[in-house]
Each structure stands twice: as C-alpha cells, then as structure tokens.
Amino acid sequence: MSEKEKVEGYVEHIIFRNEENGYTVLNLSMKGRELTCVGTLPMIGEGELIEASGDYIEHAAYGKQFRIESYETKVPQDSVALERYLGSGAIKGVGAALAARIVRRFGDDTLRIIEEEPERLAEVKGISERKAREIAQQVAEKAEMQNAMIFLSGYGIALNLGAKIYQQYGDNVYRILKENPYKMAEDIAGVGFRTADEIAGKIGIAVDSEFRIKSGLSYVLNQATAEGHVYLPEPVLLRRGQELLGVEPERMQKSLQDMAIDKKAVIRELPAEREGDEPLRIVYASQYYYLELSTARMLHELNITCEEDREAIEKRIGKIEKKYQIELDEMQKTAVVEAAYSGLMILTGGPGTGKTTTINAMIHYFEAEGLDIFLAAPTGRAAKRMTEATGCEACTIHRLLELTGNVDDSSANVHFERNADNPLDADVIIIDEMSMVDIHLMHALLSAIVPGTRLILVGDQNQLPSVGPGSVLRDLIRSECFPIVCLTHIFRQASQSDIVVNAHKIHNGEEVILDNKSKDFFFLKRYDVNVIWKVLVTLVSQKLPRYVDARPQDIQILTPMRKGALGVENLNQILQKYLNPPAPDKAERENGGNILREGDKVMQIRNNYQMEWEIRGINGIVAERGMGVFNGDLGMIRSINPYTEVITVEFEEGKFADYTFKQADELELAYATTIHKAQGSEYPAVVIPLLGGPRMLMTRNLLYTAVTRARKCVTIVGSDVTFQAMIGNHIEANRYTTLARRIREMQEENA
Ligand SMILES: Nc1ncnc2c1ncn2[C@@H]1O[C@H](COP(=O)(O)OP(=O)(O)OP(=O)(O)O)[C@@H](O)[C@H]1O
C-alpha cells in the first residue's frame, strides 16, 4: 500500500455536503494555498483546523483534489486562526464579533484560558459567568467527541455512523463497545446486527458470546417480521440462527430461555398436528406476541350483538332498495342485516361480487338511522376509490387515526392522536381493502374504537397479504368467531367482463382461454425480451390510450419484480427513453442514479402527511390547498427548477406539490410498478409483462392481484407457459401468525 499523504489547513469554505452520508467537498486553506478536498466529514464546520490524510486524485471535471480518508480536528494555535475558529459558528452563542473580543483580550493565551480558567472569559464584555462556563463546556465536549471518533474509527466505523453512536452514548461509548457492541443494534437506527457483528469481530468478542447470540436471534425474529411472519417455529429460528451465527442450536437454546426471562422473546407451544408428536415450540419477538393478544382481546370486546328486531331491519332495507332502485340479492341483504345486528362483521368476496353495492346499501341504512359513519381504507388510492364508489368521503386509516410525527413506511413506530384515551367518535366505521391491513395498523385501529361503535371490515382475502406482518383479514375469517358474509355471485354486468370472469378462474386454478376474442382481456404471446419491450412501448403510447379512451400516463404496466429485464427498474429506464426522451427544453435532475425529467410519470413511494399540495385554477390561481401525498400516488413532473431546487409534480385531480431536491428520493419513475405496489389501486388499463421468474414469487395470487387492478382492459405480454404456470402455482407463502388461535382462545375463556 502506498504511503498516505498528509495535509493540514483551515476549512475555508464548504462547497457541498450530503447531509445523509456526510460526504463533503470543501476548500482547505493551507498557508496561502488552497486545496479542494473531498471525503466523509459530517461534522466539520468552516473555520476549523484539520489535519487529514489521504491521497491526491485527478477529477475529470474539477482537476486535482485531495481525497480525505481520515482526519483529526485540531485546536488552532495562533490567535488569528483561533479567532476564526471561535467565530465560525462552531461554538454556540459565539459570533464573529465576540470571538474577536475574546482573542483581543487574551491573545495567544486564549486557548489555555478556555481550557484551564474558563471563568476568566467573563472578563470579556458581553460574557456572563454562565456563558463563560458554557463556552468552556462546548470546547471540552468537542475535544471529547474528537477522541471518541478517533476511538471508533479505530474499529473501522465511518465518521457519520460514529457521530450517531457518540450522540447516543456520549462518554459511555467506550464501555458499551467493549462489553456489548450488539447493544447498538437495539439503540441506533441504521445499525443492524450485521454492522454490530462486524464491529464486535474487530473488538474481539467471542463468537458464542451471550450478547452475540441474543442479538442474532432477535435479528432473525425481526427479519421474519419483515417477511410478514409474527413468530417463528423454534426449529426454524434455530436453523436460521445457526446459519447466521455459526453456533450450535443447543447453545442458542439457553440464550433463548434467557431472552424469554428478560421479556425480549415469548415462547409458546402449538399442539402437535399429528397425534403422538411433540407440541411445536414457537417464538415471538415479545411485542408481536402482545400485539396479537391485545388485538384478539379488542376484537372480542367489539364482537357484540345489538338489540335489533330482524323484521324491522329487513323492512328498512326494503325501503332503501325502493328509494335507491336497487335489488340486493339474499347474501347482500344478509350482509346489511348482519351489519345492523353486529358490533363487528366481515364482508368478503372477489371482484364484481357486489361488495361496493353492499357497502352503499349499508351506508344508506345507517344514514337513515341517523348514525355517524366513517369510511376508511389502508392506502390513499384505495380511500379515493372508496370515495368515488360511495359518494361519501373516505380517508386513509392513518388519517382517520390522526397520525402525528414522523412517518416511515412501516406502521411500527408511529403515533396516533386517536387511541384508547381519545377514541373515534363514530357510530359505524367501514374499512375497505382489509387484505392490506397489517397487525400494527389493525391494533392501532382497534385501540381507537370503543365497544358500541360498529366495525365493518370489507376485503378480498385472495388478494396479496399486507406488506407488513400478519394476515389479519384471513385470520379473522379463519377464527370463525365473527359474523361473516362471503359474496360469491358474479353479477350480470360483471359477468360480461372477462377481467372479472378470468380473475375468478385464476383464483380457482381453472384454465383461462387465450383466444383474444375478448373485449377486455388480451394475451400477446411474445418470448423475446426485446420484442416485449417494443410491444409495451406501442401499447402504452398508442394502442391502449385509444382503446380505453385514456391518456398514456393512465395506462399502467405492472410487473412481478423489481430486478431483471422485465423488472420495474429496467422497464422504467426503457419506457422513459421512448415515452419521454431528453430534449433541450426539458429540465432534468439526477436522483439516486436515475434521471427525473420534466414530463416523467412518477410515483410517491412513501406516505408523506406533511407534503403540501394545491389545486391551481385558471391563471394559476389557487383553488384549494391541502396536505398529504401517499405511497402509491401517481403524478407527472411538470417542472424542475435548478435555481430554486424544486421539482413540481402534478398528481391526480390537478394537485400540485413542490418537492425540494432533497425530497426527490420520495419519487420514483412509475411507467412500470410492481404488482405489490399496485395493491388497493385501480387503473383503466393494465399491461402485465410475464416471462418466467422465481417460483416463490410467480404465484396465482400475484397474477390474480395484477388482473383485478384493471377497470377496462388487461393485456398480458409474454409467455403463455409462464401464465399457465402461475395459475397452477398455488403455493402461498405461508405466514406464521396466531391471531386466529388467540381470538378463539379469547372466545373460549369468556364463553
Ligand atoms: N344486487 C345486484 N343486482 C344487480 N347488479 C348488481 C347487484 N350488486 C352488484 N351489482 C353490479 O355488479 C357489478 C359489481 O358490483 P360491485 O362494484 O358492487 O362489486 P365489487 O365486489 O365492489 O367489485 P370490485 O371489487 O371489482 O370493485 C356492478 O356493476 C354492480 O352494479
């Protein structure tokens, strides 16, 4: 390895800094000479003196630069530099003028005074004794932090991570790292088991250390929830643990017991499936055990029967049918009766079986009773669809529960204003698209509902399960503890639609005829990726917009995967190239390796409840303002302004939202999206490229979800073999959950 070069100088100017990873470009002033340096220096401020080592590199555009690998800040020695350092903003409450006065008073002795006799700073006009102590403390803290960073970098910890670790532990950092670096995985966002394990390896923590095993097992349980499981069977946990840690199962079992004693894990037994077998031990990360348990308890409490006269209910339904000129079939009527009777009821059914019609009848029924009804769905798009279908305002469940604070994609760490202390003030709550609700959200929802409020849960249990852990809707149905109405009849209008008919066939594993005689279901057999790409472009840009009378951006390509030739990432590159190529009048912005360009179709990829939008009328006058752009919302980039660093996106209904360049990572090109992402959404026309893929992914369920996203037309482009294989592939990624069991236990206990 070549000898590292060393440079020393003052940070003259910070040219650029990426706040997320601390990557910084700065000008270093070195005895009259200036040098551009680059590197990870998250905490360095202008005016600070640093000694850095690294090497010189030649950048194609910017010329000679110094690449910093490691550095140390130094306290400046001469009074001019010291004045600069103190006044640079590095010390809170000391500006340039005050720094000048301090240095004028103490000259070259300034530093010694600050370190050894800080009370004397009060001799300077404008500095009280208290402030003198504060300044001294800050200087000392900076020095301590510097030492900690040097210590951490000794274990290969990058500076930005080091800063986070130091922020969390302060002076305890030395003790914690030497004793149990795995604690970091629990305490610090961005440090997982693997990072902690790597550091532990360098520190020399034993492979079979208790801390390591416990942290590893917690990590495995956590990973399992990311796959949708709520618990793991002990043998699965130990096997995965062994793969991760390289430790024998017997050794891990002991740690597992300790975790249970420490309430980090809960161990339970499931009765053996076959007589004579041992019961199966299962392990939960504690919070999930209690999530299920209290969800089951709250469901049980809501599950009451209202005192209503069946005949009177049916009479009222009759009146509604007359008034709204609908004729409900027997099952639909039963659903409305059950809804009137029950504290909690479930309505399920596939596409076109009349769920929406039934919801509408329920709404009319309860409205006629003078009851307050709230409607909600798990995603913004699903809520919008519910609003359109019912003519009543529906919102997201998060909004219903008045989410506050920071939102990430998981529902795990969010705070809701509506909860057990401040429950929802409604007589009836109807939730649509229940298949997308995970155990966290269900728990939060139930916490905000008091017995006496009717809860009606509507969904299609054959859609893909929720992204988050649990399979709530299915478990509720499986428990057989609640009134359920399952609609199965496909109504006349719906039965003329091959989308609906084929969706049911796919679900039942029946053969789908691909003769292209349909008006709304097409299959284009193509087996060459290059050809498929071309077909997709023509379909989206020319054929389908005409066929379904929609704009090209309303045609949605849905693909099973993110990676690969027909994955989201690649398809978006190709479609962008053809549908929205670069042009001199179209501004662009690079975003995480991709280009965002004026005219691009984009998707918001996380819920942002704080994002402001406005609907602009003629002449740009604002007609309406609001907040919130949601995961899955689709829009078009209308402008990119490099000077104000703003990207303006027009979402559906003419809602304009301004993104700063920093917020651009909430946007993704959306010519193609994954089928998973499209859950709960509908589009006029859907195009599905299919050409092989992993068997675990290419399931009947996935195809069913994709097909049922289309309102007017489905076109599948690719291999009929893959298509048929998907219909035949009924493996469902089984989720380890015990909600149904807990519900039944709750019912038995209270019987
Ligand atoms: N009782 C009924 N009599 C006649 N037609 C009906 C009846 N119920 C529903 N329909 C018709 O069947 C079609 C599908 O109904 P609806 O939209 O309520 O079903 P859905 O289950 O919500 O479907 P999807 O999940 O696909 O939105 C609609 O055209 C609707 O008008």
The ligand as an SDF file (V2000), in Angstrom:
LIG
                    3D

 31 33  0  0  0  0  0  0  0  0999 V2000
  -77.8350   -6.9110   -6.3500 N   0  0  0  0  0  0  0  0  0  0  0  0
  -77.3770   -6.5490   -7.5510 C   0  0  0  0  0  0  0  0  0  0  0  0
  -78.1510   -6.6110   -8.6320 N   0  0  0  0  0  0  0  0  0  0  0  0
  -77.6860   -6.2880   -9.8390 C   0  0  0  0  0  0  0  0  0  0  0  0
  -76.4540   -5.8670  -10.0970 N   0  0  0  0  0  0  0  0  0  0  0  0
  -75.5960   -5.7800   -9.0520 C   0  0  0  0  0  0  0  0  0  0  0  0
  -76.0120   -6.1050   -7.7310 C   0  0  0  0  0  0  0  0  0  0  0  0
  -74.9610   -5.9330   -6.9180 N   0  0  0  0  0  0  0  0  0  0  0  0
  -73.9440   -5.5180   -7.6880 C   0  0  0  0  0  0  0  0  0  0  0  0
  -74.3180   -5.4150   -8.9670 N   0  0  0  0  0  0  0  0  0  0  0  0
  -73.4850   -4.9890  -10.1100 C   0  0  0  0  0  0  0  0  0  0  0  0
  -72.3400   -5.8230  -10.1910 O   0  0  0  0  0  0  0  0  0  0  0  0
  -71.1970   -5.0830  -10.5300 C   0  0  0  0  0  0  0  0  0  0  0  0
  -70.1290   -5.2860   -9.4710 C   0  0  0  0  0  0  0  0  0  0  0  0
  -70.5970   -4.7830   -8.2240 O   0  0  0  0  0  0  0  0  0  0  0  0
  -69.6760   -4.0050   -7.2010 P   0  0  0  0  0  0  0  0  0  0  0  0
  -68.9250   -2.9370   -7.8660 O   0  0  0  0  0  0  0  0  0  0  0  0
  -70.5380   -3.6550   -6.0480 O   0  0  0  0  0  0  0  0  0  0  0  0
  -68.7350   -5.2050   -6.8230 O   0  0  0  0  0  0  0  0  0  0  0  0
  -67.3660   -5.2270   -6.0360 P   0  0  0  0  0  0  0  0  0  0  0  0
  -67.3240   -6.5060   -5.3020 O   0  0  0  0  0  0  0  0  0  0  0  0
  -67.2130   -3.9950   -5.2320 O   0  0  0  0  0  0  0  0  0  0  0  0
  -66.3480   -5.2760   -7.1840 O   0  0  0  0  0  0  0  0  0  0  0  0
  -64.8420   -4.7800   -7.2460 P   0  0  0  0  0  0  0  0  0  0  0  0
  -64.1640   -5.4030   -6.0960 O   0  0  0  0  0  0  0  0  0  0  0  0
  -64.4130   -5.3100   -8.5420 O   0  0  0  0  0  0  0  0  0  0  0  0
  -64.9350   -3.2860   -7.1740 O   0  0  0  0  0  0  0  0  0  0  0  0
  -71.6300   -3.6490  -10.6380 C   0  0  0  0  0  0  0  0  0  0  0  0
  -71.8250   -3.3420  -11.9810 O   0  0  0  0  0  0  0  0  0  0  0  0
  -72.9380   -3.6010   -9.8800 C   0  0  0  0  0  0  0  0  0  0  0  0
  -73.8110   -2.6220  -10.4030 O   0  0  0  0  0  0  0  0  0  0  0  0
  1  2  1  0
  2  3  1  0
  2  7  2  0
  3  4  2  0
  4  5  1  0
  5  6  2  0
  6  7  1  0
  6 10  1  0
  7  8  1  0
  8  9  2  0
  9 10  1  0
 10 11  1  0
 11 12  1  0
 11 30  1  0
 12 13  1  0
 13 14  1  0
 13 28  1  0
 14 15  1  0
 15 16  1  0
 16 17  2  0
 16 18  1  0
 16 19  1  0
 19 20  1  0
 20 21  2  0
 20 22  1  0
 20 23  1  0
 23 24  1  0
 24 25  2  0
 24 26  1  0
 24 27  1  0
 28 29  1  0
 28 30  1  0
 30 31  1  0
M  END
$$$$
